[in-house]
Amino acid sequence: MAVQERIRPVDGDKIARDLQAQTHGRWVIWFGHHTRSFWAITRGDHWSGHIEARTPRELIARLAEVDAWFGFGRPSIRTRSGAWALT
């Protein structure tokens, strides 16, 4: 078994922001500094769970699986105040 390379928190945060941008606001994604895992929850109400993954590739696969089973939900937009709102 290969030893997994540890992701630095600053790199994990950037990767999480990039992944979240790729979902067009449908998912909230963050990197856990303590767990060294990526986490995600949906912005909409089409699925109420959360996802944990050790790598970005694993997270993308799990997001795709949830989207395939439960749909994409509604995309979110940024309001003038900077808050997220469902369309």
KEMIVEX-399688 format. One record per atom (N, C-alpha, C, CB): z, x, y; residue in one letter; atom name; residue number from 1. Coordinates in pm, 1 decimal, padded with zeros to 6 digits, always signed. Glycine has a CB too. Layout:
BEGIN
+----------+----------+----------+---------+-------+-----+
!        z !        x !        y ! residuo ! atomo ! num !
+----------+----------+----------+---------+-------+-----+
!        Z !        X !        Y !       A !    CA ! NUM !
...
+----------+----------+----------+---------+-------+-----+
end
This chain:
BEGIN
+----------+----------+----------+---------+-------+-----+
!        z !        x !        y ! residuo ! atomo ! num !
+----------+----------+----------+---------+-------+-----+
! +00000.0 ! +00084.8 ! -00117.3 !       M !     N !   1 !
! +00000.0 ! +00000.0 ! +00000.0 !       M !    CA !   1 !
! +00000.0 ! +00089.7 ! +00124.1 !       M !     C !   1 !
! +00122.7 ! -00096.7 ! -00000.4 !       M !    CB !   1 !
! -00091.9 ! +00064.9 ! +00213.6 !       A !     N !   2 !
! -00102.5 ! +00143.4 ! +00336.5 !       A !    CA !   2 !
! +00005.3 ! +00100.6 ! +00435.6 !       A !     C !   2 !
! -00242.7 ! +00127.8 ! +00399.4 !       A !    CB !   2 !
! +00055.8 ! +00196.1 ! +00508.9 !       V !     N !   3 !
! +00153.3 ! +00166.4 ! +00612.7 !       V !    CA !   3 !
! +00079.9 ! +00109.0 ! +00732.8 !       V !     C !   3 !
! +00234.4 ! +00293.2 ! +00652.0 !       V !    CB !   3 !
! +00125.3 ! -00005.9 ! +00779.8 !       Q !     N !   4 !
! +00060.8 ! -00070.3 ! +00893.3 !       Q !    CA !   4 !
! +00093.2 ! +00006.3 ! +01021.2 !       Q !     C !   4 !
! +00105.3 ! -00217.7 ! +00905.2 !       Q !    CB !   4 !
! -00008.6 ! +00028.9 ! +01100.3 !       E !     N !   5 !
! +00011.3 ! +00095.4 ! +01229.2 !       E !    CA !   5 !
! +00087.9 ! +00002.3 ! +01321.9 !       E !     C !   5 !
! -00124.7 ! +00136.7 ! +01292.7 !       E !    CB !   5 !
! +00190.2 ! +00054.3 ! +01387.5 !       R !     N !   6 !
! +00270.4 ! -00026.3 ! +01478.9 !       R !    CA !   6 !
! +00197.8 ! -00043.0 ! +01611.7 !       R !     C !   6 !
! +00408.7 ! +00037.6 ! +01500.8 !       R !    CB !   6 !
! +00194.5 ! -00165.0 ! +01659.4 !       I !     N !   7 !
! +00130.9 ! -00194.9 ! +01786.8 !       I !    CA !   7 !
! +00235.5 ! -00183.3 ! +01896.4 !       I !     C !   7 !
! +00066.0 ! -00336.4 ! +01786.1 !       I !    CB !   7 !
! +00204.0 ! -00109.3 ! +02000.4 !       R !     N !   8 !
! +00295.5 ! -00097.6 ! +02114.1 !       R !    CA !   8 !
! +00301.9 ! -00232.8 ! +02186.0 !       R !     C !   8 !
! +00249.5 ! +00016.1 ! +02212.2 !       R !    CB !   8 !
! +00419.1 ! -00269.9 ! +02239.2 !       P !     N !   9 !
! +00432.1 ! -00399.7 ! +02307.3 !       P !    CA !   9 !
! +00328.1 ! -00421.4 ! +02417.3 !       P !     C !   9 !
! +00570.2 ! -00412.1 ! +02366.9 !       P !    CB !   9 !
! +00301.0 ! -00319.6 ! +02498.2 !       V !     N !  10 !
! +00204.7 ! -00337.0 ! +02607.0 !       V !    CA !  10 !
! +00064.7 ! -00365.2 ! +02551.8 !       V !     C !  10 !
! +00202.2 ! -00211.9 ! +02697.0 !       V !    CB !  10 !
! +00029.0 ! -00301.8 ! +02440.0 !       D !     N !  11 !
! -00101.0 ! -00328.0 ! +02377.8 !       D !    CA !  11 !
! -00103.7 ! -00465.6 ! +02312.4 !       D !     C !  11 !
! -00133.4 ! -00220.0 ! +02274.1 !       D !    CB !  11 !
! +00007.3 ! -00503.0 ! +02247.0 !       G !     N !  12 !
! +00015.7 ! -00634.8 ! +02185.4 !       G !    CA !  12 !
! +00004.5 ! -00746.1 ! +02287.3 !       G !     C !  12 !
! +00144.9 ! -00648.5 ! +02109.4 !       G !    CB !  12 !
! +00067.4 ! -00727.5 ! +02403.1 !       D !     N !  13 !
! +00058.6 ! -00827.6 ! +02510.3 !       D !    CA !  13 !
! -00085.7 ! -00844.4 ! +02557.2 !       D !     C !  13 !
! +00148.5 ! -00787.6 ! +02629.2 !       D !    CB !  13 !
! -00156.2 ! -00733.7 ! +02574.4 !       K !     N !  14 !
! -00296.4 ! -00740.0 ! +02619.3 !       K !    CA !  14 !
! -00383.8 ! -00806.8 ! +02513.8 !       K !     C !  14 !
! -00350.2 ! -00598.4 ! +02650.4 !       K !    CB !  14 !
! -00364.1 ! -00770.6 ! +02388.7 !       I !     N !  15 !
! -00441.8 ! -00832.4 ! +02280.5 !       I !    CA !  15 !
! -00415.9 ! -00982.6 ! +02277.0 !       I !     C !  15 !
! -00406.5 ! -00768.4 ! +02143.7 !       I !    CB !  15 !
! -00289.7 ! -01022.3 ! +02290.3 !       A !     N !  16 !
! -00255.1 ! -01165.1 ! +02288.3 !       A !    CA !  16 !
! -00322.5 ! -01239.8 ! +02404.0 !       A !     C !  16 !
! -00102.0 ! -01183.3 ! +02295.6 !       A !    CB !  16 !
! -00321.1 ! -01179.9 ! +02523.5 !       R !     N !  17 !
! -00388.6 ! -01244.5 ! +02638.5 !       R !    CA !  17 !
! -00538.0 ! -01258.3 ! +02613.3 !       R !     C !  17 !
! -00364.8 ! -01163.8 ! +02768.3 !       R !    CB !  17 !
! -00599.3 ! -01154.6 ! +02557.1 !       D !     N !  18 !
! -00742.6 ! -01159.9 ! +02528.2 !       D !    CA !  18 !
! -00773.6 ! -01267.9 ! +02424.0 !       D !     C !  18 !
! -00792.4 ! -01022.8 ! +02478.9 !       D !    CB !  18 !
! -00691.7 ! -01275.7 ! +02319.7 !       L !     N !  19 !
! -00712.8 ! -01378.6 ! +02217.0 !       L !    CA !  19 !
! -00695.4 ! -01517.8 ! +02275.2 !       L !     C !  19 !
! -00615.9 ! -01358.4 ! +02099.6 !       L !    CB !  19 !
! -00593.5 ! -01535.5 ! +02359.0 !       Q !     N !  20 !
! -00571.1 ! -01667.2 ! +02419.9 !       Q !    CA !  20 !
! -00689.8 ! -01706.4 ! +02506.3 !       Q !     C !  20 !
! -00441.9 ! -01667.4 ! +02503.8 !       Q !    CB !  20 !
! -00745.4 ! -01612.9 ! +02581.7 !       A !     N !  21 !
! -00862.3 ! -01642.4 ! +02665.4 !       A !    CA !  21 !
! -00980.6 ! -01685.3 ! +02580.0 !       A !     C !  21 !
! -00900.3 ! -01520.1 ! +02750.2 !       A !    CB !  21 !
! -00994.5 ! -01626.4 ! +02463.0 !       Q !     N !  22 !
! -01105.4 ! -01661.4 ! +02374.1 !       Q !    CA !  22 !
! -01094.1 ! -01803.9 ! +02320.9 !       Q !     C !  22 !
! -01111.5 ! -01563.9 ! +02257.8 !       Q !    CB !  22 !
! -00972.9 ! -01860.3 ! +02319.7 !       T !     N !  23 !
! -00955.9 ! -01998.2 ! +02272.3 !       T !    CA !  23 !
! -00976.9 ! -02100.3 ! +02383.8 !       T !     C !  23 !
! -00817.2 ! -02016.0 ! +02212.1 !       T !    CB !  23 !
! -01007.4 ! -02053.7 ! +02504.7 !       H !     N !  24 !
! -01032.9 ! -02142.2 ! +02620.1 !       H !    CA !  24 !
! -00914.9 ! -02233.9 ! +02648.9 !       H !     C !  24 !
! -01158.0 ! -02226.4 ! +02595.6 !       H !    CB !  24 !
! -00794.1 ! -02181.3 ! +02630.0 !       G !     N !  25 !
! -00675.0 ! -02257.2 ! +02664.8 !       G !    CA !  25 !
! -00623.8 ! -02352.2 ! +02559.2 !       G !     C !  25 !
! -00700.8 ! -02332.5 ! +02784.9 !       G !    CB !  25 !
! -00687.4 ! -02358.3 ! +02442.7 !       R !     N !  26 !
! -00640.9 ! -02450.7 ! +02338.2 !       R !    CA !  26 !
! -00516.4 ! -02399.3 ! +02267.1 !       R !     C !  26 !
! -00751.4 ! -02474.5 ! +02236.4 !       R !    CB !  26 !
! -00494.9 ! -02268.3 ! +02266.2 !       W !     N !  27 !
! -00380.4 ! -02206.9 ! +02199.2 !       W !    CA !  27 !
! -00299.8 ! -02123.7 ! +02298.2 !       W !     C !  27 !
! -00426.8 ! -02119.3 ! +02080.9 !       W !    CB !  27 !
! -00167.8 ! -02122.3 ! +02281.2 !       V !     N !  28 !
! -00079.9 ! -02031.4 ! +02353.1 !       V !    CA !  28 !
! -00049.7 ! -01918.3 ! +02254.3 !       V !     C !  28 !
! +00053.5 ! -02104.2 ! +02405.4 !       V !    CB !  28 !
! -00080.9 ! -01795.6 ! +02293.3 !       I !     N !  29 !
! -00066.5 ! -01681.3 ! +02202.6 !       I !    CA !  29 !
! +00017.5 ! -01574.0 ! +02270.6 !       I !     C !  29 !
! -00205.8 ! -01624.3 ! +02161.2 !       I !    CB !  29 !
! +00109.7 ! -01516.7 ! +02195.7 !       W !     N !  30 !
! +00190.5 ! -01407.4 ! +02248.5 !       W !    CA !  30 !
! +00220.4 ! -01307.0 ! +02138.3 !       W !     C !  30 !
! +00321.3 ! -01460.7 ! +02309.8 !       W !    CB !  30 !
! +00264.6 ! -01189.7 ! +02180.6 !       F !     N !  31 !
! +00303.5 ! -01083.6 ! +02088.5 !       F !    CA !  31 !
! +00455.2 ! -01069.9 ! +02092.4 !       F !     C !  31 !
! +00233.8 ! -00948.4 ! +02124.7 !       F !    CB !  31 !
! +00517.8 ! -01078.7 ! +01976.5 !       G !     N !  32 !
! +00662.9 ! -01064.9 ! +01968.0 !       G !    CA !  32 !
! +00703.1 ! -00918.2 ! +01968.6 !       G !     C !  32 !
! +00716.3 ! -01133.7 ! +01842.0 !       G !    CB !  32 !
! +00769.7 ! -00876.5 ! +02073.5 !       H !     N !  33 !
! +00809.3 ! -00735.7 ! +02085.0 !       H !    CA !  33 !
! +00906.9 ! -00695.0 ! +01975.2 !       H !     C !  33 !
! +00871.8 ! -00709.7 ! +02221.7 !       H !    CB !  33 !
! +00991.5 ! -00784.8 ! +01931.6 !       H !     N !  34 !
! +01087.4 ! -00752.8 ! +01826.7 !       H !    CA !  34 !
! +01024.4 ! -00765.8 ! +01687.6 !       H !     C !  34 !
! +01209.8 ! -00843.8 ! +01837.8 !       H !    CB !  34 !
! +00950.3 ! -00872.8 ! +01665.4 !       T !     N !  35 !
! +00891.8 ! -00897.4 ! +01532.7 !       T !    CA !  35 !
! +00766.2 ! -00815.6 ! +01507.9 !       T !     C !  35 !
! +00859.6 ! -01044.4 ! +01516.5 !       T !    CB !  35 !
! +00703.4 ! -00767.6 ! +01615.5 !       R !     N !  36 !
! +00575.3 ! -00695.3 ! +01605.7 !       R !    CA !  36 !
! +00466.9 ! -00782.1 ! +01540.4 !       R !     C !  36 !
! +00593.5 ! -00564.6 ! +01524.9 !       R !    CB !  36 !
! +00477.3 ! -00912.9 ! +01564.5 !       S !     N !  37 !
! +00380.4 ! -01009.6 ! +01512.8 !       S !    CA !  37 !
! +00315.9 ! -01083.6 ! +01628.5 !       S !     C !  37 !
! +00447.8 ! -01109.3 ! +01415.5 !       S !    CB !  37 !
! +00200.0 ! -01140.7 ! +01600.1 !       F !     N !  38 !
! +00133.9 ! -01229.7 ! +01694.7 !       F !    CA !  38 !
! +00173.5 ! -01372.1 ! +01659.0 !       F !     C !  38 !
! -00022.2 ! -01211.3 ! +01692.3 !       F !    CB !  38 !
! +00195.7 ! -01453.5 ! +01761.9 !       W !     N !  39 !
! +00238.9 ! -01591.5 ! +01744.4 !       W !    CA !  39 !
! +00145.3 ! -01683.7 ! +01821.0 !       W !     C !  39 !
! +00385.1 ! -01610.3 ! +01791.5 !       W !    CB !  39 !
! +00130.7 ! -01806.6 ! +01771.8 !       A !     N !  40 !
! +00044.5 ! -01903.4 ! +01840.1 !       A !    CA !  40 !
! +00092.7 ! -02045.9 ! +01815.4 !       A !     C !  40 !
! -00101.2 ! -01888.1 ! +01793.6 !       A !    CB !  40 !
! +00079.9 ! -02127.9 ! +01918.8 !       I !     N !  41 !
! +00100.0 ! -02272.4 ! +01908.2 !       I !    CA !  41 !
! -00013.5 ! -02338.9 ! +01985.3 !       I !     C !  41 !
! +00241.9 ! -02316.4 ! +01963.9 !       I !    CB !  41 !
! -00041.8 ! -02464.2 ! +01950.6 !       T !     N !  42 !
! -00148.8 ! -02534.8 ! +02020.3 !       T !    CA !  42 !
! -00097.6 ! -02591.1 ! +02151.7 !       T !     C !  42 !
! -00206.0 ! -02647.0 ! +01932.6 !       T !    CB !  42 !
! -00186.8 ! -02605.1 ! +02247.6 !       R !     N !  43 !
! -00151.0 ! -02671.6 ! +02374.3 !       R !    CA !  43 !
! -00156.2 ! -02821.7 ! +02358.7 !       R !     C !  43 !
! -00244.7 ! -02627.5 ! +02488.0 !       R !    CB !  43 !
! -00243.2 ! -02869.6 ! +02273.7 !       G !     N !  44 !
! -00257.1 ! -03013.2 ! +02253.9 !       G !    CA !  44 !
! -00158.3 ! -03064.6 ! +02151.3 !       G !     C !  44 !
! -00398.4 ! -03047.3 ! +02211.3 !       G !    CB !  44 !
! -00172.7 ! -03191.6 ! +02117.4 !       D !     N !  45 !
! -00081.3 ! -03251.9 ! +02021.5 !       D !    CA !  45 !
! -00148.1 ! -03280.3 ! +01887.4 !       D !     C !  45 !
! -00024.4 ! -03379.5 ! +02078.2 !       D !    CB !  45 !
! -00260.7 ! -03213.8 ! +01859.8 !       H !     N !  46 !
! -00331.7 ! -03240.0 ! +01734.8 !       H !    CA !  46 !
! -00268.7 ! -03169.7 ! +01614.8 !       H !     C !  46 !
! -00475.5 ! -03197.5 ! +01748.1 !       H !    CB !  46 !
! -00180.2 ! -03071.6 ! +01639.5 !       W !     N !  47 !
! -00110.1 ! -03001.7 ! +01531.6 !       W !    CA !  47 !
! +00020.7 ! -02950.3 ! +01587.3 !       W !     C !  47 !
! -00196.1 ! -02884.9 ! +01472.3 !       W !    CB !  47 !
! +00130.4 ! -02969.6 ! +01516.7 !       S !     N !  48 !
! +00261.5 ! -02939.4 ! +01574.6 !       S !    CA !  48 !
! +00327.1 ! -02812.8 ! +01518.0 !       S !     C !  48 !
! +00353.1 ! -03056.1 ! +01552.9 !       S !    CB !  48 !
! +00256.1 ! -02734.8 ! +01442.1 !       G !     N !  49 !
! +00315.0 ! -02615.0 ! +01384.3 !       G !    CA !  49 !
! +00298.4 ! -02492.8 ! +01472.4 !       G !     C !  49 !
! +00254.9 ! -02588.4 ! +01250.2 !       G !    CB !  49 !
! +00338.1 ! -02379.2 ! +01418.5 !       H !     N !  50 !
! +00315.6 ! -02251.7 ! +01485.3 !       H !    CA !  50 !
! +00264.7 ! -02152.6 ! +01381.5 !       H !     C !  50 !
! +00446.0 ! -02199.5 ! +01554.5 !       H !    CB !  50 !
! +00202.9 ! -02047.4 ! +01428.8 !       I !     N !  51 !
! +00142.3 ! -01947.9 ! +01341.1 !       I !    CA !  51 !
! +00199.7 ! -01811.5 ! +01373.9 !       I !     C !  51 !
! -00011.8 ! -01947.4 ! +01354.9 !       I !    CB !  51 !
! +00228.0 ! -01735.3 ! +01269.9 !       E !     N !  52 !
! +00267.0 ! -01595.9 ! +01285.5 !       E !    CA !  52 !
! +00169.9 ! -01512.0 ! +01204.4 !       E !     C !  52 !
! +00415.2 ! -01571.7 ! +01240.2 !       E !    CB !  52 !
! +00125.0 ! -01401.1 ! +01263.0 !       A !     N !  53 !
! +00033.8 ! -01311.1 ! +01192.9 !       A !    CA !  53 !
! +00064.7 ! -01167.2 ! +01232.2 !       A !     C !  53 !
! -00114.2 ! -01346.0 ! +01224.6 !       A !    CB !  53 !
! +00048.2 ! -01075.3 ! +01140.0 !       R !     N !  54 !
! +00078.2 ! -00935.0 ! +01166.2 !       R !    CA !  54 !
! -00033.1 ! -00864.2 ! +01242.8 !       R !     C !  54 !
! +00103.6 ! -00863.1 ! +01036.2 !       R !    CB !  54 !
! -00156.3 ! -00914.2 ! +01231.9 !       T !     N !  55 !
! -00269.5 ! -00849.6 ! +01298.3 !       T !    CA !  55 !
! -00351.6 ! -00952.7 ! +01374.4 !       T !     C !  55 !
! -00357.9 ! -00775.7 ! +01196.0 !       T !    CB !  55 !
! -00428.0 ! -00907.9 ! +01474.4 !       P !     N !  56 !
! -00516.2 ! -01001.3 ! +01546.1 !       P !    CA !  56 !
! -00617.5 ! -01067.5 ! +01452.3 !       P !     C !  56 !
! -00590.2 ! -00928.1 ! +01658.5 !       P !    CB !  56 !
! -00671.2 ! -00991.6 ! +01359.0 !       R !     N !  57 !
! -00769.9 ! -01047.7 ! +01265.1 !       R !    CA !  57 !
! -00707.9 ! -01159.1 ! +01180.5 !       R !     C !  57 !
! -00826.2 ! -00936.7 ! +01173.0 !       R !    CB !  57 !
! -00587.0 ! -01138.1 ! +01134.7 !       E !     N !  58 !
! -00517.1 ! -01239.3 ! +01056.1 !       E !    CA !  58 !
! -00489.1 ! -01363.7 ! +01141.6 !       E !     C !  58 !
! -00385.0 ! -01181.8 ! +00999.4 !       E !    CB !  58 !
! -00451.3 ! -01344.2 ! +01266.4 !       L !     N !  59 !
! -00425.4 ! -01457.1 ! +01355.1 !       L !    CA !  59 !
! -00552.5 ! -01538.4 ! +01377.5 !       L !     C !  59 !
! -00369.4 ! -01408.1 ! +01489.2 !       L !    CB !  59 !
! -00663.1 ! -01471.1 ! +01404.0 !       I !     N !  60 !
! -00790.1 ! -01542.0 ! +01425.5 !       I !    CA !  60 !
! -00825.4 ! -01625.5 ! +01303.5 !       I !     C !  60 !
! -00904.0 ! -01442.3 ! +01456.3 !       I !    CB !  60 !
! -00806.5 ! -01569.7 ! +01184.1 !       A !     N !  61 !
! -00837.2 ! -01643.7 ! +01061.8 !       A !    CA !  61 !
! -00749.2 ! -01767.4 ! +01048.3 !       A !     C !  61 !
! -00820.0 ! -01553.7 ! +00939.5 !       A !    CB !  61 !
! -00621.9 ! -01754.7 ! +01082.1 !       R !     N !  62 !
! -00530.7 ! -01868.8 ! +01071.0 !       R !    CA !  62 !
! -00559.6 ! -01974.9 ! +01176.7 !       R !     C !  62 !
! -00386.1 ! -01821.8 ! +01083.3 !       R !    CB !  62 !
! -00596.3 ! -01931.4 ! +01298.1 !       L !     N !  63 !
! -00634.8 ! -02028.4 ! +01401.1 !       L !    CA !  63 !
! -00757.1 ! -02107.2 ! +01355.6 !       L !     C !  63 !
! -00663.6 ! -01957.2 ! +01535.7 !       L !    CB !  63 !
! -00854.4 ! -02037.0 ! +01298.6 !       A !     N !  64 !
! -00976.4 ! -02102.4 ! +01251.1 !       A !    CA !  64 !
! -00944.3 ! -02202.7 ! +01140.2 !       A !     C !  64 !
! -01077.7 ! -01997.6 ! +01200.4 !       A !    CB !  64 !
! -00849.9 ! -02168.6 ! +01054.8 !       E !     N !  65 !
! -00812.1 ! -02259.2 ! +00946.6 !       E !    CA !  65 !
! -00749.0 ! -02387.4 ! +01002.1 !       E !     C !  65 !
! -00714.5 ! -02189.3 ! +00850.1 !       E !    CB !  65 !
! -00659.1 ! -02374.0 ! +01098.2 !       V !     N !  66 !
! -00597.0 ! -02492.4 ! +01159.5 !       V !    CA !  66 !
! -00703.6 ! -02575.0 ! +01231.3 !       V !     C !  66 !
! -00484.0 ! -02451.1 ! +01258.9 !       V !    CB !  66 !
! -00791.7 ! -02509.0 ! +01306.8 !       D !     N !  67 !
! -00898.2 ! -02580.9 ! +01376.8 !       D !    CA !  67 !
! -00987.8 ! -02655.6 ! +01278.5 !       D !     C !  67 !
! -00982.0 ! -02483.8 ! +01460.9 !       D !    CB !  67 !
! -01015.8 ! -02594.1 ! +01163.5 !       A !     N !  68 !
! -01102.4 ! -02658.7 ! +01064.0 !       A !    CA !  68 !
! -01035.0 ! -02782.0 ! +01003.4 !       A !     C !  68 !
! -01139.3 ! -02559.0 ! +00952.5 !       A !    CB !  68 !
! -00905.3 ! -02774.1 ! +00980.0 !       W !     N !  69 !
! -00833.7 ! -02885.7 ! +00918.8 !       W !    CA !  69 !
! -00796.8 ! -02996.0 ! +01016.9 !       W !     C !  69 !
! -00709.9 ! -02835.4 ! +00853.0 !       W !    CB !  69 !
! -00759.2 ! -02959.2 ! +01138.5 !       F !     N !  70 !
! -00703.0 ! -03057.3 ! +01231.2 !       F !    CA !  70 !
! -00786.1 ! -03079.4 ! +01356.9 !       F !     C !  70 !
! -00566.1 ! -03015.0 ! +01270.7 !       F !    CB !  70 !
! -00896.2 ! -03010.8 ! +01371.4 !       G !     N !  71 !
! -00979.4 ! -03025.4 ! +01490.0 !       G !    CA !  71 !
! -00937.1 ! -02929.6 ! +01599.3 !       G !     C !  71 !
! -00974.0 ! -03167.6 ! +01541.1 !       G !    CB !  71 !
! -01008.4 ! -02933.4 ! +01708.1 !       F !     N !  72 !
! -00986.2 ! -02838.6 ! +01815.7 !       F !    CA !  72 !
! -00892.1 ! -02889.7 ! +01923.3 !       F !     C !  72 !
! -01115.8 ! -02802.3 ! +01877.4 !       F !    CB !  72 !
! -00857.5 ! -03016.5 ! +01919.7 !       G !     N !  73 !
! -00772.1 ! -03069.3 ! +02025.9 !       G !    CA !  73 !
! -00847.7 ! -03071.2 ! +02157.4 !       G !     C !  73 !
! -00643.5 ! -02985.9 ! +02039.4 !       G !    CB !  73 !
! -00774.8 ! -03091.9 ! +02263.4 !       R !     N !  74 !
! -00836.7 ! -03094.8 ! +02395.5 !       R !    CA !  74 !
! -00820.6 ! -02960.0 ! +02462.6 !       R !     C !  74 !
! -00775.7 ! -03205.9 ! +02482.6 !       R !    CB !  74 !
! -00924.2 ! -02911.6 ! +02529.4 !       P !     N !  75 !
! -00908.4 ! -02785.9 ! +02602.0 !       P !    CA !  75 !
! -00819.8 ! -02805.8 ! +02724.0 !       P !     C !  75 !
! -01045.1 ! -02730.1 ! +02644.1 !       P !    CB !  75 !
! -00764.3 ! -02699.5 ! +02771.6 !       S !     N !  76 !
! -00678.9 ! -02703.9 ! +02889.8 !       S !    CA !  76 !
! -00749.5 ! -02637.2 ! +03006.7 !       S !     C !  76 !
! -00543.2 ! -02635.6 ! +02862.4 !       S !    CB !  76 !
! -00708.9 ! -02675.9 ! +03126.0 !       I !     N !  77 !
! -00763.3 ! -02612.8 ! +03247.0 !       I !    CA !  77 !
! -00647.2 ! -02568.1 ! +03334.9 !       I !     C !  77 !
! -00857.7 ! -02710.8 ! +03325.1 !       I !    CB !  77 !
! -00673.9 ! -02475.3 ! +03422.4 !       R !     N !  78 !
! -00572.6 ! -02431.8 ! +03519.4 !       R !    CA !  78 !
! -00584.8 ! -02518.2 ! +03643.9 !       R !     C !  78 !
! -00588.9 ! -02280.1 ! +03555.1 !       R !    CB !  78 !
! -00471.6 ! -02568.3 ! +03690.8 !       T !     N !  79 !
! -00471.0 ! -02644.2 ! +03815.2 !       T !    CA !  79 !
! -00461.7 ! -02546.9 ! +03932.9 !       T !     C !  79 !
! -00353.2 ! -02746.3 ! +03817.7 !       T !    CB !  79 !
! -00470.0 ! -02598.0 ! +04054.0 !       R !     N !  80 !
! -00460.1 ! -02512.6 ! +04172.6 !       R !    CA !  80 !
! -00327.1 ! -02437.4 ! +04177.9 !       R !     C !  80 !
! -00477.0 ! -02596.2 ! +04298.9 !       R !    CB !  80 !
! -00222.4 ! -02499.8 ! +04124.8 !       S !     N !  81 !
! -00090.5 ! -02435.9 ! +04127.7 !       S !    CA !  81 !
! -00078.0 ! -02325.0 ! +04022.2 !       S !     C !  81 !
! +00018.7 ! -02540.7 ! +04105.9 !       S !    CB !  81 !
! -00175.5 ! -02318.0 ! +03930.8 !       G !     N !  82 !
! -00168.6 ! -02218.4 ! +03824.3 !       G !    CA !  82 !
! -00114.9 ! -02272.8 ! +03694.9 !       G !     C !  82 !
! -00085.0 ! -02104.1 ! +03867.1 !       G !    CB !  82 !
! -00068.5 ! -02398.5 ! +03696.1 !       A !     N !  83 !
! -00015.8 ! -02461.2 ! +03574.8 !       A !    CA !  83 !
! -00131.2 ! -02504.1 ! +03483.9 !       A !     C !  83 !
! +00073.6 ! -02583.2 ! +03610.3 !       A !    CB !  83 !
! -00101.2 ! -02516.8 ! +03355.9 !       W !     N !  84 !
! -00201.2 ! -02565.6 ! +03260.9 !       W !    CA !  84 !
! -00194.8 ! -02717.5 ! +03254.3 !       W !     C !  84 !
! -00179.2 ! -02503.8 ! +03120.0 !       W !    CB !  84 !
! -00310.5 ! -02780.1 ! +03242.6 !       A !     N !  85 !
! -00317.7 ! -02925.9 ! +03227.2 !       A !    CA !  85 !
! -00421.9 ! -02957.2 ! +03123.2 !       A !     C !  85 !
! -00350.9 ! -02996.8 ! +03361.9 !       A !    CB !  85 !
! -00396.0 ! -03059.8 ! +03042.7 !       L !     N !  86 !
! -00494.3 ! -03102.7 ! +02944.0 !       L !    CA !  86 !
! -00603.4 ! -03181.8 ! +03013.2 !       L !     C !  86 !
! -00428.4 ! -03186.8 ! +02832.6 !       L !    CB !  86 !
! -00726.9 ! -03165.9 ! +02966.7 !       T !     N !  87 !
! -00838.5 ! -03238.5 ! +03025.4 !       T !    CA !  87 !
! -00852.8 ! -03374.3 ! +02961.8 !       T !     C !  87 !
! -00967.4 ! -03160.1 ! +03010.9 !       T !    CB !  87 !
+----------+----------+----------+---------+-------+-----+
end
